[in-house]
Amino acid sequence: MNSFFVLKTKLPIIISSWLVLIVLWTLLIKFIFPILYALYYEENCTKYIMWDFWWIAHLWLANSFLNLSKKTYYIGMLICISELIIIIYKLIAFFISPQWTIWETNWMINKIIVLILFIIITVILLKNKYYILNDLIEKE
């Protein structure tokens, strides 16, 4: 299992793929599904949208893992730590007083999946810090 977290393998492709899937899932449950739902019930199409632009950072990080550089480590860690703090805070607030509507349940499932992914990415970045910041740069 220790070798799984090494970026010298196909791991960057796997991480990037998961990040792109998270982007697509986020766009689906926070934008596309709410718009379609509102249109079906003839309501304002922005009524149910959950405005969230983290998907842009996730897409950047996916691309960055395919093109490793020092920015991958520093900005990746900034994104990971920010995401973890925000998600943990929001999940705690949710579970204190949960509302099990379709919107809140979709949101909660999304946050748990993103939380797990960013814990894994944080571990990968920390485990590969030397490789990203030193070995990788020397090979360029």
N, C-alpha and C positions, 0 to 999 in steps of 0.2 A: 504494500500500500504506500510505502514511503516514496517509491519511484513514480507513483501516479501524480504527485504534486510537482514534478520537475518539468520546467518549460522547454526543455530540449527535445521533448517528444512531440506528439501531435496534440498535446494539451491546449496550445493556443487556439487551434481550430475548434476544439470542443468548447472551450470557454466562449469564443466568439459566437459560435452557433447558439449556445444557450442564451447569450445576451440578445442576439437577434430575435430569438423566440420570445424572450421577455418583452422586447420592444413591440413585437406584433401582438402579443397577448394584451399588453397594456393599451395599445391603440384600439384593439377590439373591444375590451370591456369598459374602457373609460371614454371612448369617443364614438366608435361605430355602432355598437349595440345601443347606447343611450339615444343616439340620433334616430336609429331605426325604430326604436320603441316609441319615441316621441312622435315621429311621423305616423306610425300606425294608429296611435290614439289621438292624432290631430292636435298635438300640443306644440308649443314652441320647441324647435329642434335643439336648442341649447339647454333646455330645462334640466335634463338629467346628466349632462356632461360633467365628468369629474376632471376638472382642469389640472393637468399634470404634465410637466415638460421634462421629467427625469428621463424619459425615453430617448431624448437627444443625447444626454450624457452616456446612457447605456450603449447607444449606437456608436458614439465616439470611442468608448472603451473597447467595444467589439473590434473596431477597426484597428485600434492601437495594439491589441493583442496579436493581430496578424502582422503588424509592423513594429515589433518591439523596439523601444527606445527608453531613455531615462524618463521621458514624459509618461510612459506607460506606468512606471513605478510611482512617481510622485503624484500625478493627477489621478491615477488609479486608486492610490491609497486615500487621497482626499475624497474621491467619490465614494469609496467603500465606507470610510469612517462616517461621512455625512449621512449616507444611506442607512447605516446601522443605527446611528443615534436617532434619526427621524423615525425610522420604521419601529424601533423598539418603543419609543415614546408614543407613537400613534396606536400601536397594538395594545399597550398598557391602557391607554385612554379608552380604546374600544372595549376591552374586556372588563373594565370597571362597570360600564353600562352598555352592554351589547344591544344592538338593534338588528335583528335578523331579517332585514328586508333583502330583496334580491340584489340591491345596489351595495349595501353594506357587506353582505356575504361575499359577493364577487370581489369587492375591494379587499376584504380580509384575506381571502385565499391568495389573491395577487401579492399582498404584502408578505405573507408567510413564505411563498415561493421565492420572492425577491430577497427576503432576509436570508434564507438558506443559501441561495446563490452567492450573495455578497459575503457571507461568512466564508464560503469556500474560496472565493476570489481573494479575500484578505489573507487567508492562510497561504494560498499559492504565491501571492506577491511577497509576503514576508519570507517564505521559504526560498524564494528565488531572487531575493534582493541583491545578493552579490553577483549573481549571473547577469541580471538586468543592468545593474549599475557599473559593473567592472568588466567581466568577461565579454559580454555582448559588445560593449563599446570598443574594446581592444581589437575585436575581430573585424570591425568596420574599416 
